[in-house]
Amino acid sequence: MKDASFERPLVIEPTASSQLKTLLFVSHAVAISVVFIFSQNLTVSLLLLPVVALSLLYYYRWHISNTLKKSVLSVQHHFQSNTQHKWSITPAESSKADLIVELLPSSFVSTGLIILNFKAEDNQRYTCIIFSDAITAEQHRQLRVRIKVLSNREEGNENLE
């Protein structure tokens, strides 16, 4: 049976998460510290410093400023019937309109964090990291519920086969 709250499409447009920013900066600061602590050679440490800085820039552009082609600007979920639904995303790529995608089982859902892994029809993969401060509490709850309900349905269908 379809819940009335599932009838409306769920549109998520995550904003820059301060929790994700903190995680990125702290993890890269730890990486820099480890390089300097465990490296016996100062030259090697100085050569690895730009690598860590480029990594920070890459992930910042991908998940915070959403300026990479594979960045996800919005996620939409639509129920079409009791048994059919569809996910679509809006990638940062200006040449592509909304893409119909499949939510992969490698996605992760918890109270404070949702990681959505998608695969498009052309096998391109997209990831959207949504901390609880990137969307409203109600949107975060609705997204968690939809993903859990859908995964339970799919597990139930696999058990029937």
Beta strands, then each sheet from edge to edge (+ up, - down):
strand 1: 10-12
strand 2: 72-79
strand 3: 85-91
strand 4: 99-103
strand 5: 108-109
strand 6: 113-120
strand 7: 125-131
sheet 1: 1+ 2- 3+ 4- 6+ 5-
sheet 2: 1+ 2- 3+ 4- 6+ 7-
end
